[in-house]
Amino acid sequence: MAEGSDDARRRFSEWVATRIASRNVVGLGESPTHLYGVDMDLLVKRGGLLGLTEADVEERLPRLRGGR
């Protein structure tokens, strides 16, 4: 079990979430069931954080799987 109180862990998680929010393209830590799950729809919607349009992201999605 991790050290620290539940409150300390919660505060640390909140601190991390606020620090990565402006670059959290895939929603890290936002899913209650998958701490590091990737939400592809969210990735497309947040493409602007990378300077890309939704169409730009969709066009590049095959690259994530090693495609061209």
N, CA, C and O atoms as a CHARMM CRD file, in Angstrom:
* protein
*
  272
    1    1 MET  N      0.84800  -1.19000   0.00000 PROA 1      0.00000
    2    1 MET  CA     0.00000   0.00000   0.00000 PROA 1      0.00000
    3    1 MET  C      0.88800   1.24600   0.00000 PROA 1      0.00000
    4    1 MET  O      1.91900   1.27600   0.67300 PROA 1      0.00000
    5    2 ALA  N      0.49600   2.25300  -0.74000 PROA 2      0.00000
    6    2 ALA  CA     1.25900   3.48700  -0.82400 PROA 2      0.00000
    7    2 ALA  C      1.24000   4.21900   0.50900 PROA 2      0.00000
    8    2 ALA  O      0.27300   4.14600   1.26700 PROA 2      0.00000
    9    3 GLU  N      2.32400   4.92100   0.77300 PROA 3      0.00000
   10    3 GLU  CA     2.39900   5.69600   2.00900 PROA 3      0.00000
   11    3 GLU  C      1.55700   6.96100   1.88800 PROA 3      0.00000
   12    3 GLU  O      1.25300   7.40200   0.78000 PROA 3      0.00000
   13    4 GLY  N      1.19200   7.52800   2.99200 PROA 4      0.00000
   14    4 GLY  CA     0.43400   8.77000   3.01000 PROA 4      0.00000
   15    4 GLY  C     -1.04500   8.53300   3.22000 PROA 4      0.00000
   16    4 GLY  O     -1.57500   7.44900   2.97500 PROA 4      0.00000
   17    5 SER  N     -1.67900   9.57400   3.67600 PROA 5      0.00000
   18    5 SER  CA    -3.11600   9.49300   3.92700 PROA 5      0.00000
   19    5 SER  C     -3.89700   9.55300   2.62100 PROA 5      0.00000
   20    5 SER  O     -3.37500   9.95600   1.58200 PROA 5      0.00000
   21    6 ASP  N     -5.14300   9.14800   2.69800 PROA 6      0.00000
   22    6 ASP  CA    -6.01000   9.25500   1.52400 PROA 6      0.00000
   23    6 ASP  C     -6.09000  10.70600   1.06000 PROA 6      0.00000
   24    6 ASP  O     -6.09200  10.98400  -0.13900 PROA 6      0.00000
   25    7 ASP  N     -6.15700  11.61800   2.01200 PROA 7      0.00000
   26    7 ASP  CA    -6.24000  13.03100   1.67600 PROA 7      0.00000
   27    7 ASP  C     -4.96400  13.49500   0.96500 PROA 7      0.00000
   28    7 ASP  O     -5.03900  14.24900  -0.00600 PROA 7      0.00000
   29    8 ALA  N     -3.80300  13.05500   1.43700 PROA 8      0.00000
   30    8 ALA  CA    -2.53300  13.44200   0.81000 PROA 8      0.00000
   31    8 ALA  C     -2.45300  12.90000  -0.61200 PROA 8      0.00000
   32    8 ALA  O     -1.99500  13.60300  -1.51200 PROA 8      0.00000
   33    9 ARG  N     -2.89000  11.66500  -0.83000 PROA 9      0.00000
   34    9 ARG  CA    -2.88700  11.08800  -2.17600 PROA 9      0.00000
   35    9 ARG  C     -3.85000  11.83800  -3.09300 PROA 9      0.00000
   36    9 ARG  O     -3.53600  12.09200  -4.25600 PROA 9      0.00000
   37   10 ARG  N     -5.01400  12.18900  -2.57200 PROA 10     0.00000
   38   10 ARG  CA    -5.99300  12.93700  -3.36100 PROA 10     0.00000
   39   10 ARG  C     -5.43600  14.29800  -3.74900 PROA 10     0.00000
   40   10 ARG  O     -5.56700  14.71500  -4.90000 PROA 10     0.00000
   41   11 ARG  N     -4.81300  14.99900  -2.79700 PROA 11     0.00000
   42   11 ARG  CA    -4.24900  16.31700  -3.08600 PROA 11     0.00000
   43   11 ARG  C     -3.12900  16.22300  -4.11600 PROA 11     0.00000
   44   11 ARG  O     -3.01400  17.07900  -4.99300 PROA 11     0.00000
   45   12 PHE  N     -2.29400  15.17200  -4.00900 PROA 12     0.00000
   46   12 PHE  CA    -1.22600  14.99300  -4.98100 PROA 12     0.00000
   47   12 PHE  C     -1.80700  14.73200  -6.36700 PROA 12     0.00000
   48   12 PHE  O     -1.33600  15.30200  -7.35100 PROA 12     0.00000
   49   13 SER  N     -2.81900  13.88200  -6.45400 PROA 13     0.00000
   50   13 SER  CA    -3.46600  13.59800  -7.73800 PROA 13     0.00000
   51   13 SER  C     -4.05500  14.86200  -8.34400 PROA 13     0.00000
   52   13 SER  O     -3.94400  15.08300  -9.55000 PROA 13     0.00000
   53   14 GLU  N     -4.67000  15.67900  -7.53400 PROA 14     0.00000
   54   14 GLU  CA    -5.23600  16.93800  -8.01300 PROA 14     0.00000
   55   14 GLU  C     -4.13600  17.87400  -8.49300 PROA 14     0.00000
   56   14 GLU  O     -4.29800  18.55500  -9.50600 PROA 14     0.00000
   57   15 TRP  N     -3.01200  17.91100  -7.76800 PROA 15     0.00000
   58   15 TRP  CA    -1.88000  18.74300  -8.15200 PROA 15     0.00000
   59   15 TRP  C     -1.35100  18.32300  -9.52600 PROA 15     0.00000
   60   15 TRP  O     -1.11700  19.16200 -10.39600 PROA 15     0.00000
   61   16 VAL  N     -1.16500  17.00800  -9.70700 PROA 16     0.00000
   62   16 VAL  CA    -0.67200  16.50500 -10.99200 PROA 16     0.00000
   63   16 VAL  C     -1.65900  16.86000 -12.09800 PROA 16     0.00000
   64   16 VAL  O     -1.25200  17.33100 -13.16100 PROA 16     0.00000
   65   17 ALA  N     -2.93800  16.64300 -11.86400 PROA 17     0.00000
   66   17 ALA  CA    -3.96400  16.91500 -12.87300 PROA 17     0.00000
   67   17 ALA  C     -3.94500  18.37800 -13.30600 PROA 17     0.00000
   68   17 ALA  O     -4.07500  18.66900 -14.49400 PROA 17     0.00000
   69   18 THR  N     -3.78500  19.29700 -12.36200 PROA 18     0.00000
   70   18 THR  CA    -3.75600  20.71400 -12.73500 PROA 18     0.00000
   71   18 THR  C     -2.48900  21.06600 -13.50300 PROA 18     0.00000
   72   18 THR  O     -2.51900  21.92100 -14.38800 PROA 18     0.00000
   73   19 ARG  N     -1.38000  20.41700 -13.17500 PROA 19     0.00000
   74   19 ARG  CA    -0.11600  20.71600 -13.86400 PROA 19     0.00000
   75   19 ARG  C     -0.08500  20.19500 -15.29900 PROA 19     0.00000
   76   19 ARG  O      0.56700  20.79400 -16.15400 PROA 19     0.00000
   77   20 ILE  N     -0.77600  19.09600 -15.57700 PROA 20     0.00000
   78   20 ILE  CA    -0.74400  18.53800 -16.93500 PROA 20     0.00000
   79   20 ILE  C     -1.95800  18.93100 -17.76500 PROA 20     0.00000
   80   20 ILE  O     -2.02800  18.59400 -18.94700 PROA 20     0.00000
   81   21 ALA  N     -2.90600  19.63100 -17.17500 PROA 21     0.00000
   82   21 ALA  CA    -4.18300  19.92400 -17.84600 PROA 21     0.00000
   83   21 ALA  C     -4.01400  20.56400 -19.22200 PROA 21     0.00000
   84   21 ALA  O     -4.73600  20.20600 -20.15200 PROA 21     0.00000
   85   22 SER  N     -3.09800  21.48100 -19.36800 PROA 22     0.00000
   86   22 SER  CA    -2.96100  22.18200 -20.64800 PROA 22     0.00000
   87   22 SER  C     -2.34300  21.31300 -21.72900 PROA 22     0.00000
   88   22 SER  O     -2.35700  21.68400 -22.90300 PROA 22     0.00000
   89   23 ARG  N     -1.79700  20.15500 -21.34900 PROA 23     0.00000
   90   23 ARG  CA    -1.18900  19.25300 -22.32900 PROA 23     0.00000
   91   23 ARG  C     -1.77700  17.84800 -22.26300 PROA 23     0.00000
   92   23 ARG  O     -1.24900  16.92900 -22.88800 PROA 23     0.00000
   93   24 ASN  N     -2.84300  17.67500 -21.52800 PROA 24     0.00000
   94   24 ASN  CA    -3.44000  16.35600 -21.32400 PROA 24     0.00000
   95   24 ASN  C     -4.34400  15.99400 -22.49900 PROA 24     0.00000
   96   24 ASN  O     -5.57000  16.00000 -22.38600 PROA 24     0.00000
   97   25 VAL  N     -3.72600  15.68500 -23.60500 PROA 25     0.00000
   98   25 VAL  CA    -4.44400  15.44700 -24.84800 PROA 25     0.00000
   99   25 VAL  C     -5.33400  14.21300 -24.78100 PROA 25     0.00000
  100   25 VAL  O     -6.42700  14.22000 -25.34900 PROA 25     0.00000
  101   26 VAL  N     -4.90300  13.16500 -24.11100 PROA 26     0.00000
  102   26 VAL  CA    -5.65500  11.90400 -24.12300 PROA 26     0.00000
  103   26 VAL  C     -6.45900  11.65600 -22.85500 PROA 26     0.00000
  104   26 VAL  O     -7.03800  10.58000 -22.70200 PROA 26     0.00000
  105   27 GLY  N     -6.51000  12.61000 -21.95100 PROA 27     0.00000
  106   27 GLY  CA    -7.33300  12.46800 -20.76000 PROA 27     0.00000
  107   27 GLY  C     -6.73000  11.59200 -19.68100 PROA 27     0.00000
  108   27 GLY  O     -7.45100  10.87100 -18.99300 PROA 27     0.00000
  109   28 LEU  N     -5.40000  11.64600 -19.52200 PROA 28     0.00000
  110   28 LEU  CA    -4.74900  10.84400 -18.48900 PROA 28     0.00000
  111   28 LEU  C     -5.33900  11.13800 -17.11900 PROA 28     0.00000
  112   28 LEU  O     -5.46000  12.29500 -16.71800 PROA 28     0.00000
  113   29 GLY  N     -5.69900  10.10000 -16.42000 PROA 29     0.00000
  114   29 GLY  CA    -6.22600  10.24000 -15.06700 PROA 29     0.00000
  115   29 GLY  C     -7.67200  10.69300 -14.98400 PROA 29     0.00000
  116   29 GLY  O     -8.18500  10.89600 -13.88300 PROA 29     0.00000
  117   30 GLU  N     -8.33500  10.85400 -16.10200 PROA 30     0.00000
  118   30 GLU  CA    -9.71200  11.33700 -16.08400 PROA 30     0.00000
  119   30 GLU  C    -10.75300  10.23300 -16.04700 PROA 30     0.00000
  120   30 GLU  O    -11.91100  10.48800 -15.71600 PROA 30     0.00000
  121   31 SER  N    -10.36700   9.02500 -16.37700 PROA 31     0.00000
  122   31 SER  CA   -11.31600   7.91500 -16.39400 PROA 31     0.00000
  123   31 SER  C    -11.36700   7.26400 -15.01300 PROA 31     0.00000
  124   31 SER  O    -10.32700   6.94200 -14.43700 PROA 31     0.00000
  125   32 PRO  N    -12.56800   7.07200 -14.48700 PROA 32     0.00000
  126   32 PRO  CA   -12.66500   6.42500 -13.17600 PROA 32     0.00000
  127   32 PRO  C    -12.29800   4.93800 -13.21800 PROA 32     0.00000
  128   32 PRO  O    -12.01400   4.34400 -12.17800 PROA 32     0.00000
  129   33 THR  N    -12.30200   4.33900 -14.39800 PROA 33     0.00000
  130   33 THR  CA   -12.01100   2.90700 -14.50400 PROA 33     0.00000
  131   33 THR  C    -10.63700   2.59500 -15.07000 PROA 33     0.00000
  132   33 THR  O    -10.11800   1.50000 -14.85700 PROA 33     0.00000
  133   34 HSD  N    -10.03500   3.54300 -15.78900 PROA 34     0.00000
  134   34 HSD  CA    -8.71500   3.32400 -16.38300 PROA 34     0.00000
  135   34 HSD  C     -7.84800   4.55100 -16.13700 PROA 34     0.00000
  136   34 HSD  O     -7.99000   5.56400 -16.82100 PROA 34     0.00000
  137   35 LEU  N     -6.96000   4.46300 -15.17100 PROA 35     0.00000
  138   35 LEU  CA    -6.14200   5.61100 -14.80500 PROA 35     0.00000
  139   35 LEU  C     -5.36700   6.15700 -15.99800 PROA 35     0.00000
  140   35 LEU  O     -5.26600   7.37300 -16.16300 PROA 35     0.00000
  141   36 TYR  N     -4.81700   5.27100 -16.83400 PROA 36     0.00000
  142   36 TYR  CA    -4.03600   5.73400 -17.97400 PROA 36     0.00000
  143   36 TYR  C     -4.64300   5.29300 -19.29600 PROA 36     0.00000
  144   36 TYR  O     -3.92700   5.11000 -20.28000 PROA 36     0.00000
  145   37 GLY  N     -5.93900   5.12400 -19.32200 PROA 37     0.00000
  146   37 GLY  CA    -6.59900   4.74800 -20.56100 PROA 37     0.00000
  147   37 GLY  C     -6.54200   5.88300 -21.57100 PROA 37     0.00000
  148   37 GLY  O     -6.44000   7.05000 -21.19500 PROA 37     0.00000
  149   38 VAL  N     -6.60800   5.54800 -22.82500 PROA 38     0.00000
  150   38 VAL  CA    -6.60800   6.54900 -23.88600 PROA 38     0.00000
  151   38 VAL  C     -7.98600   6.58700 -24.51800 PROA 38     0.00000
  152   38 VAL  O     -8.47400   5.57500 -25.02300 PROA 38     0.00000
  153   39 ASP  N     -8.59400   7.71900 -24.49300 PROA 39     0.00000
  154   39 ASP  CA    -9.90100   7.93900 -25.09200 PROA 39     0.00000
  155   39 ASP  C     -9.65600   8.55900 -26.46900 PROA 39     0.00000
  156   39 ASP  O     -9.32300   9.74000 -26.56900 PROA 39     0.00000
  157   40 MET  N     -9.82000   7.77000 -27.52100 PROA 40     0.00000
  158   40 MET  CA    -9.51700   8.24100 -28.86200 PROA 40     0.00000
  159   40 MET  C    -10.40300   9.42000 -29.27100 PROA 40     0.00000
  160   40 MET  O     -9.93900  10.33300 -29.95300 PROA 40     0.00000
  161   41 ASP  N    -11.66300   9.40800 -28.86400 PROA 41     0.00000
  162   41 ASP  CA   -12.54500  10.53200 -29.18000 PROA 41     0.00000
  163   41 ASP  C    -12.03700  11.80900 -28.52100 PROA 41     0.00000
  164   41 ASP  O    -12.06400  12.88400 -29.11900 PROA 41     0.00000
  165   42 LEU  N    -11.57600  11.67700 -27.28400 PROA 42     0.00000
  166   42 LEU  CA   -11.03500  12.82700 -26.56700 PROA 42     0.00000
  167   42 LEU  C     -9.74700  13.30700 -27.23000 PROA 42     0.00000
  168   42 LEU  O     -9.50800  14.51000 -27.32700 PROA 42     0.00000
  169   43 LEU  N     -8.92500  12.37500 -27.68400 PROA 43     0.00000
  170   43 LEU  CA    -7.70200  12.73400 -28.39900 PROA 43     0.00000
  171   43 LEU  C     -8.04000  13.58400 -29.62200 PROA 43     0.00000
  172   43 LEU  O     -7.39300  14.60100 -29.87400 PROA 43     0.00000
  173   44 VAL  N     -9.04100  13.17100 -30.37000 PROA 44     0.00000
  174   44 VAL  CA    -9.44400  13.92500 -31.56100 PROA 44     0.00000
  175   44 VAL  C     -9.96400  15.30700 -31.15700 PROA 44     0.00000
  176   44 VAL  O     -9.58900  16.31000 -31.76400 PROA 44     0.00000
  177   45 LYS  N    -10.81800  15.36400 -30.14600 PROA 45     0.00000
  178   45 LYS  CA   -11.39900  16.63300 -29.71600 PROA 45     0.00000
  179   45 LYS  C    -10.35600  17.60100 -29.17600 PROA 45     0.00000
  180   45 LYS  O    -10.48900  18.81300 -29.34700 PROA 45     0.00000
  181   46 ARG  N     -9.30800  17.07400 -28.52000 PROA 46     0.00000
  182   46 ARG  CA    -8.29200  17.94000 -27.91400 PROA 46     0.00000
  183   46 ARG  C     -7.07900  18.15100 -28.81000 PROA 46     0.00000
  184   46 ARG  O     -6.02500  18.58300 -28.34300 PROA 46     0.00000
  185   47 GLY  N     -7.22200  17.85500 -30.06900 PROA 47     0.00000
  186   47 GLY  CA    -6.11600  18.05600 -30.99800 PROA 47     0.00000
  187   47 GLY  C     -5.60900  19.48800 -31.01900 PROA 47     0.00000
  188   47 GLY  O     -4.44500  19.73900 -31.32800 PROA 47     0.00000
  189   48 GLY  N     -6.48200  20.41800 -30.69100 PROA 48     0.00000
  190   48 GLY  CA    -6.08300  21.82300 -30.63600 PROA 48     0.00000
  191   48 GLY  C     -4.93700  22.07100 -29.67000 PROA 48     0.00000
  192   48 GLY  O     -4.16000  23.00600 -29.86400 PROA 48     0.00000
  193   49 LEU  N     -4.81900  21.25200 -28.63200 PROA 49     0.00000
  194   49 LEU  CA    -3.70300  21.38700 -27.69800 PROA 49     0.00000
  195   49 LEU  C     -2.36800  21.10700 -28.38500 PROA 49     0.00000
  196   49 LEU  O     -1.31100  21.52200 -27.90800 PROA 49     0.00000
  197   50 LEU  N     -2.43200  20.40200 -29.50100 PROA 50     0.00000
  198   50 LEU  CA    -1.23700  20.09900 -30.29000 PROA 50     0.00000
  199   50 LEU  C     -1.12900  20.98900 -31.52500 PROA 50     0.00000
  200   50 LEU  O     -0.22900  20.82300 -32.34800 PROA 50     0.00000
  201   51 GLY  N     -2.05700  21.93400 -31.64100 PROA 51     0.00000
  202   51 GLY  CA    -2.07700  22.80000 -32.80400 PROA 51     0.00000
  203   51 GLY  C     -2.65900  22.12500 -34.03500 PROA 51     0.00000
  204   51 GLY  O     -2.35700  22.51200 -35.16400 PROA 51     0.00000
  205   52 LEU  N     -3.49400  21.11400 -33.81500 PROA 52     0.00000
  206   52 LEU  CA    -4.09000  20.35900 -34.91600 PROA 52     0.00000
  207   52 LEU  C     -5.61100  20.48500 -34.87900 PROA 52     0.00000
  208   52 LEU  O     -6.20600  20.64700 -33.81300 PROA 52     0.00000
  209   53 THR  N     -6.22300  20.40900 -36.04300 PROA 53     0.00000
  210   53 THR  CA    -7.67900  20.36600 -36.10100 PROA 53     0.00000
  211   53 THR  C     -8.11300  18.92000 -35.86000 PROA 53     0.00000
  212   53 THR  O     -7.28900  18.00600 -35.86100 PROA 53     0.00000
  213   54 GLU  N     -9.40800  18.72600 -35.65400 PROA 54     0.00000
  214   54 GLU  CA    -9.92400  17.36400 -35.48800 PROA 54     0.00000
  215   54 GLU  C     -9.62000  16.53500 -36.73000 PROA 54     0.00000
  216   54 GLU  O     -9.26900  15.36000 -36.62700 PROA 54     0.00000
  217   55 ALA  N     -9.75400  17.14300 -37.89600 PROA 55     0.00000
  218   55 ALA  CA    -9.45300  16.42800 -39.14700 PROA 55     0.00000
  219   55 ALA  C     -7.98300  16.04500 -39.22400 PROA 55     0.00000
  220   55 ALA  O     -7.64600  14.95700 -39.69100 PROA 55     0.00000
  221   56 ASP  N     -7.10500  16.93800 -38.76400 PROA 56     0.00000
  222   56 ASP  CA    -5.67000  16.63800 -38.75300 PROA 56     0.00000
  223   56 ASP  C     -5.37800  15.41600 -37.88400 PROA 56     0.00000
  224   56 ASP  O     -4.62000  14.52900 -38.27500 PROA 56     0.00000
  225   57 VAL  N     -5.98800  15.38500 -36.70600 PROA 57     0.00000
  226   57 VAL  CA    -5.75400  14.26700 -35.78600 PROA 57     0.00000
  227   57 VAL  C     -6.27700  12.96900 -36.39100 PROA 57     0.00000
  228   57 VAL  O     -5.58900  11.94800 -36.37800 PROA 57     0.00000
  229   58 GLU  N     -7.49600  13.01400 -36.92200 PROA 58     0.00000
  230   58 GLU  CA    -8.08300  11.81700 -37.52300 PROA 58     0.00000
  231   58 GLU  C     -7.21000  11.27800 -38.65200 PROA 58     0.00000
  232   58 GLU  O     -7.05700  10.06600 -38.80700 PROA 58     0.00000
  233   59 GLU  N     -6.64400  12.18300 -39.43100 PROA 59     0.00000
  234   59 GLU  CA    -5.76900  11.78000 -40.53200 PROA 59     0.00000
  235   59 GLU  C     -4.51400  11.06800 -40.01600 PROA 59     0.00000
  236   59 GLU  O     -3.97900  10.18300 -40.68400 PROA 59     0.00000
  237   60 ARG  N     -4.05300  11.45400 -38.83900 PROA 60     0.00000
  238   60 ARG  CA    -2.82400  10.89700 -38.28800 PROA 60     0.00000
  239   60 ARG  C     -3.03600   9.67000 -37.39700 PROA 60     0.00000
  240   60 ARG  O     -2.06500   9.01600 -37.01400 PROA 60     0.00000
  241   61 LEU  N     -4.26400   9.35300 -37.06700 PROA 61     0.00000
  242   61 LEU  CA    -4.53100   8.21500 -36.16600 PROA 61     0.00000
  243   61 LEU  C     -3.89300   6.89600 -36.60700 PROA 61     0.00000
  244   61 LEU  O     -3.39600   6.16700 -35.74900 PROA 61     0.00000
  245   62 PRO  N     -3.87900   6.55200 -37.89400 PROA 62     0.00000
  246   62 PRO  CA    -3.23900   5.28900 -38.28500 PROA 62     0.00000
  247   62 PRO  C     -1.77100   5.20300 -37.87100 PROA 62     0.00000
  248   62 PRO  O     -1.25300   4.10600 -37.66200 PROA 62     0.00000
  249   63 ARG  N     -1.10400   6.33200 -37.75200 PROA 63     0.00000
  250   63 ARG  CA     0.30100   6.33400 -37.33700 PROA 63     0.00000
  251   63 ARG  C      0.48000   5.77900 -35.91800 PROA 63     0.00000
  252   63 ARG  O      1.53200   5.22900 -35.59200 PROA 63     0.00000
  253   64 LEU  N     -0.53800   5.92500 -35.09100 PROA 64     0.00000
  254   64 LEU  CA    -0.45500   5.40100 -33.72700 PROA 64     0.00000
  255   64 LEU  C     -0.34100   3.88400 -33.70600 PROA 64     0.00000
  256   64 LEU  O      0.16700   3.30400 -32.74600 PROA 64     0.00000
  257   65 ARG  N     -0.81200   3.25100 -34.76300 PROA 65     0.00000
  258   65 ARG  CA    -0.76900   1.80400 -34.85800 PROA 65     0.00000
  259   65 ARG  C      0.33600   1.32800 -35.80200 PROA 65     0.00000
  260   65 ARG  O      0.36500   0.16500 -36.20500 PROA 65     0.00000
  261   66 GLY  N      1.23800   2.24000 -36.14600 PROA 66     0.00000
  262   66 GLY  CA     2.34200   1.87300 -37.01500 PROA 66     0.00000
  263   66 GLY  C      2.03000   1.96100 -38.49200 PROA 66     0.00000
  264   66 GLY  O      2.82500   1.52400 -39.32500 PROA 66     0.00000
  265   67 GLY  N      0.87700   2.52300 -38.82500 PROA 67     0.00000
  266   67 GLY  CA     0.50400   2.68500 -40.21900 PROA 67     0.00000
  267   67 GLY  C      1.09500   3.94200 -40.80000 PROA 67     0.00000
  268   67 GLY  O      1.85300   4.65000 -40.13700 PROA 67     0.00000
  269   68 ARG  N      0.74900   4.21700 -42.03300 PROA 68     0.00000
  270   68 ARG  CA     1.28900   5.42900 -42.68600 PROA 68     0.00000
  271   68 ARG  C      0.20500   6.39000 -43.01500 PROA 68     0.00000
  272   68 ARG  O      0.47400   7.45900 -43.56500 PROA 68     0.00000
